[in-house]
């Protein structure tokens, strides 16, 4: 068994890390660039969807408001049958 002092000096010695394989830094830069472009494309696409929805939704809503329902158009124009107004008696302000 080695002496304790030899083992401590060996464990406490300076360690030189191995260099990375050739091309590693270029690979990291390429992947980072792809991630940036992908993130930019997703952000731009999301913004385009939001802008398109902001333009389309008010137009669709206004179409439904402006075009009356064909089944209720006769009643709205006043050509349907009229009935007497129903109420619970005379209003309190007329007394």
C-alpha positions, 0 to 999 in steps of 0.5 A: 500500500502506498504511503499516505504522504505520497497519496496526498501529494498525488491527489493534491497535484495540479490537474490539466484538463484534456482539450476538447475534440477538434471542431467542438467550438464551431459545433457549439456556435452553430447550434446556438445560432440555429436556436437563436434563428428558431426562437426568432422565427417562432416569435415572429410567427406568434406575433403575426398570428396575434396581429391577424387575429386582432384584425380579423376578429372585429371584422367577423364580429361586426358581420354578425352584428350588422347582418340580422338573422333571417328568421327574426327579420320580419319581427324586427321590421314590424310585420309580425303579429303584435301582442298587447304589452304585458306588465304587472299593472300601472307603474309607480311613478304614475300614481 
